């Protein structure tokens, strides 16, 4: 989420809550609507504790998914570089083809998949260059021990890369189910209404405003944090970006240039097939 928008949401929600508290305070009795303040505070403690525990578990769940997406993206980028190195040990007839398809795979991740993940439209779509890599490696016929070793290593790296890609994409669909969002917003609403019964005409307006404003601002900020963690590929502050894959592509380009292995690629700069 955009940081400026998040700040505006917190400020507006807090202002509305404070205005509601001050409006209720006008006709509130001295000492609040509760005859027994200690008992009311105990009930509020139960509400706040229940909300905090539920919120803590959901934050942990969302952060785990966020971290898995970040780690998956980094591992996928690292494996792309490793597979480019492994491909150099195959027979000459497929080295250039596999290398080019790996570079195109990385470009399509940066320029195609990442945008679709931000929009939430990636779904279960496969990477077309992953299919091309599979078709090409099927034609490999290892003849020497080094080629056989490279072939085995390639298959292991491919499996690990696909798992990393799955972890990266998994975070784009969100992990917090709708019922949990409903419960969170319902509990937040209950706490807000309960706070209105603490309106006290005997207290100053500033004190009452701080009482309501601090609670609402914290709750709204935590809900926005959950939304941020549940959608890690947004374009705002803290959103995941294809930095690792971009770095891997630069490393591959530099390495190929250093060994004089530059070649025409089967895709353009966006990873689209020529």
C-alpha positions in Angstrom: 0.0 0.0 0.0 1.1 3.5 -0.7 2.6 5.0 2.5 0.9 8.4 2.0 -2.4 6.7 1.5 -1.9 4.6 4.7 -1.2 7.7 6.7 -4.3 9.4 5.3 -6.4 6.4 6.3 -5.0 6.3 9.8 -5.6 10.1 10.3 -9.1 10.0 8.8 -10.2 7.0 10.9 -8.7 8.5 14.0 -10.4 11.8 13.4 -13.8 10.2 12.8 -13.4 8.1 16.0 -12.4 11.2 18.0 -15.4 13.2 16.6 -17.7 10.3 17.6 -16.3 10.2 21.1 -16.7 14.0 21.6 -20.2 13.9 20.2 -21.2 11.1 22.7 -19.4 13.0 25.5 -21.8 15.9 25.2 -24.6 14.0 26.8 -22.5 11.5 28.8 -22.9 11.4 32.6 -19.9 12.2 34.7 -17.7 9.2 35.2 -18.8 7.5 31.9 -21.8 5.3 31.2 -20.4 2.6 33.4 -21.4 2.6 37.0 -18.5 0.3 37.8 -15.4 1.4 36.0 -13.2 -1.4 37.2 -15.6 -4.0 35.9 -15.8 -2.2 32.6 -12.0 -2.1 32.4 -11.9 -5.8 33.0 -14.3 -6.5 30.1 -12.3 -4.2 27.9 -9.2 -6.1 28.8 -10.8 -9.3 27.7 -11.8 -7.7 24.3 -8.3 -6.2 23.8 -6.5 -9.4 24.7 -8.6 -11.5 22.4 -8.1 -9.1 19.6 -4.3 -8.9 20.3 -3.9 -12.7 20.4 -5.8 -13.2 17.1 -4.0 -10.3 15.5 -0.6 -11.7 16.6 -1.3 -15.1 15.1 -2.4 -13.6 11.8 0.6 -11.2 11.6 2.8 -14.2 12.1 1.0 -16.1 9.3 1.2 -13.2 6.9 4.8 -12.4 7.7 5.8 -16.0 7.1 4.1 -15.9 3.7 5.8 -12.6 3.0 9.2 -13.9 4.0 8.7 -17.1 1.9 7.9 -15.0 -1.2 11.1 -13.0 -0.6 13.3 -16.0 0.0 11.8 -17.9 -2.9 12.5 -15.0 -5.3 16.1 -14.8 -4.1 16.6 -18.5 -4.4 15.1 -18.6 -7.8 17.4 -15.9 -9.0 20.5 -17.6 -7.5 19.5 -20.9 -9.2 19.2 -19.2 -12.6 22.9 -18.2 -12.3 23.9 -21.7 -11.2 22.0 -23.3 -14.1 23.7 -21.0 -16.6 27.0 -22.3 -15.2 25.8 -25.9 -15.3 24.6 -25.5 -18.9 28.2 -24.8 -20.1 29.1 -28.4 -19.4 26.6 -29.9 -21.9 27.4 -30.6 -25.6 28.0 -27.6 -27.7 24.8 -28.1 -29.7 22.6 -27.1 -26.7 24.8 -24.8 -24.6 23.8 -21.6 -26.4 20.1 -22.6 -26.5 19.8 -23.4 -22.8 21.8 -20.3 -21.9 19.5 -18.1 -24.0 16.4 -19.7 -22.6 17.5 -19.2 -19.0 18.2 -15.5 -19.7 14.8 -15.2 -21.3 13.2 -16.9 -18.3 14.8 -14.3 -16.0 13.6 -11.5 -18.1 10.1 -12.8 -18.3 10.0 -13.0 -14.5 11.2 -9.4 -14.1 9.0 -7.9 -16.8 6.0 -10.2 -17.0 5.3 -12.3 -14.0 6.1 -9.6 -11.5 3.6 -7.2 -12.9 0.9 -9.9 -13.0 1.7 -10.7 -9.3 1.2 -7.1 -8.4 -2.2 -7.1 -10.2 -3.1 -10.5 -8.7 -3.6 -12.1 -12.1 -0.6 -14.5 -12.2 -2.6 -17.5 -10.8 -1.3 -20.9 -11.8 0.1 -19.8 -15.2 3.4 -21.4 -16.1 6.5 -19.6 -17.3 6.7 -20.3 -21.1 10.5 -20.4 -20.9 10.3 -23.1 -18.3 8.6 -25.2 -20.9 11.2 -24.4 -23.5 14.0 -25.3 -21.1 12.3 -28.7 -20.5 12.0 -29.3 -24.3 15.6 -28.4 -24.9 17.0 -30.5 -22.0 15.1 -33.5 -23.3 17.4 -33.5 -26.4 20.5 -33.7 -24.2 22.4 -37.0 -24.5 25.2 -37.1 -22.0 28.3 -38.8 -23.4 31.0 -38.0 -21.0 31.2 -38.3 -17.2 31.2 -34.5 -16.9 28.1 -34.2 -19.1 26.3 -36.9 -17.1 27.2 -35.1 -13.8 26.0 -31.8 -15.3 22.8 -33.4 -16.5 22.0 -34.8 -13.0 22.9 -31.5 -11.4 20.6 -29.6 -13.9 17.6 -31.8 -13.0 18.2 -31.1 -9.3 18.5 -27.4 -9.8 15.4 -27.3 -12.0 13.3 -29.0 -9.3 14.7 -26.6 -6.6 14.1 -23.6 -8.9 10.5 -24.6 -9.5 9.9 -24.9 -5.7 11.4 -21.5 -5.2 9.1 -20.1 -8.0 6.1 -21.7 -6.2 7.1 -20.0 -2.9 7.4 -16.7 -4.7 4.1 -16.9 -6.4 2.2 -18.3 -3.4 2.5 -14.9 -1.6 0.8 -13.1 -4.5 -2.6 -14.7 -3.8 -2.8 -13.7 -0.1 -2.9 -16.2 2.8 -5.4 -14.5 5.1 -8.8 -16.1 4.4 -11.9 -13.9 4.3 -13.4 -15.2 7.6 -10.4 -14.0 9.5 -10.7 -10.5 8.0 -14.4 -10.5 8.9 -13.6 -11.5 12.5 -10.9 -8.9 12.8 -13.1 -6.0 11.5 -16.0 -7.2 13.7 -13.8 -7.3 16.8 -12.3 -3.9 15.9 -15.9 -2.5 15.6 -16.9 -4.0 19.0 -13.9 -2.4 20.7 -14.8 1.0 19.1 -18.4 0.9 20.3 -17.2 -0.3 23.7 -14.9 2.7 23.9 -17.8 5.1 23.3 -19.3 4.0 26.6 -16.2 5.5 28.3 -17.3 8.9 27.3 -17.2 11.1 30.3 -18.5 14.7 30.4 -16.4 15.2 33.6 -13.1 14.7 31.7 -11.5 17.2 29.3 -12.1 17.0 25.6 -8.3 16.5 25.0 -8.2 13.5 27.4 -11.2 11.9 25.8 -9.8 12.5 22.4 -6.5 10.8 23.3 -8.3 7.9 24.9 -10.2 7.1 21.7 -7.6 8.3 19.2 -4.8 6.1 20.5 -6.8 2.9 20.5 -8.3 3.5 17.0 -5.0 4.6 15.4 -3.2 1.5 16.6 -6.0 -0.8 15.5 -6.2 0.8 12.0 -2.4 0.8 11.7 -2.2 -2.9 12.5 -5.0 -3.8 10.0 -3.0 -1.8 7.4 0.1 -3.8 8.3 -1.8 -7.0 7.7 -3.0 -5.8 4.3 0.6 -4.9 3.5 2.0 -8.4 4.5 -0.9 -10.2 2.7 0.0 -8.4 -0.5 3.8 -8.3 -0.7 4.1 -7.4 -4.4 2.5 -3.9 -4.2 4.4 -1.0 -5.6 4.5 1.0 -2.4 7.1 1.2 0.4 8.3 -2.3 1.4 6.8 -4.1 -1.5 8.8 -6.9 -3.0 10.6 -6.1 -6.2 12.6 -8.3 -8.6 15.9 -7.0 -7.4 17.5 -10.5 -7.0 16.6 -11.6 -10.5 17.7 -8.3 -12.0 21.1 -8.7 -10.2 21.3 -12.3 -11.5 20.7 -11.2 -15.1 23.4 -8.6 -14.8 25.8 -11.2 -13.4 25.0 -13.6 -16.3 25.5 -10.9 -18.9 28.9 -9.9 -17.4 30.0 -13.5 -17.1 29.1 -14.3 -20.7 30.8 -11.2 -21.9 33.9 -12.0 -19.9 34.3 -15.5 -21.5 33.3 -14.3 -25.0 30.0 -16.3 -25.0 27.7 -13.5 -26.0 24.9 -14.6 -28.4 21.6 -13.7 -30.0 18.8 -14.4 -27.5 15.4 -15.9 -28.5 13.6 -13.1 -26.7 13.6 -9.3 -26.4 14.5 -7.2 -23.4 11.0 -7.9 -21.9 11.4 -11.7 -22.2 8.9 -11.9 -25.0 9.7 -14.5 -27.7 11.0 -13.0 -30.9 
